[in-house]
Amino acid sequence: MITSPPLKTSNLVIHLTGMCLQTQDKYTDTIRTLDTKLNKLSFKTIVYELVLDLVSSIKEDDPPLPDMTNEEVFKFYFQLYNKEYK
């Protein structure tokens, strides 16, 4: 052993003791499996929400207005909306 400053005249005795613990990783595989499942589910959820957004953004066209120049059509709507004026 080398010391600083050098101890040349000292009779140094060092006793080392220790303990070794074996740790087992029980959770890495479980976490990896759970993470994989969550990623699959989140991907499905994202796709599902995108499809819902797309479908909700599609709007129907308004129906065309009736041709009020046609006498029959005009008569029909006039009677429909003015029932009190027979």
ZIPE-V514656 format. One line per field, one symbol per residue. phi: phi as a letter, one per 40 degrees, with the letter a starting at -180 (. if undefined). psi: psi as a letter, one per 30 degrees, with the letter a starting at -180 (. if undefined). burial: # if it has 24 or more other C-alpha atoms within 12 Angstrom, else .. Layout:
BEGIN
phi: ???
psi: ???
burial: ???
END
This chain:
BEGIN
phi: .bbbccbcccbcbbbbbaabbcbbccbcccccccccccccccccccccccccccccccbccccccccccccccccdcccccbccbc
psi: kkljlkjffkikkkkkllkkkjkkjffeeeeeeeeeeeeeeeeeeeeeeeeeeeeffkklkklkkljffkeeeeeeeeeefhffi.
burial: ......................................................................................
END
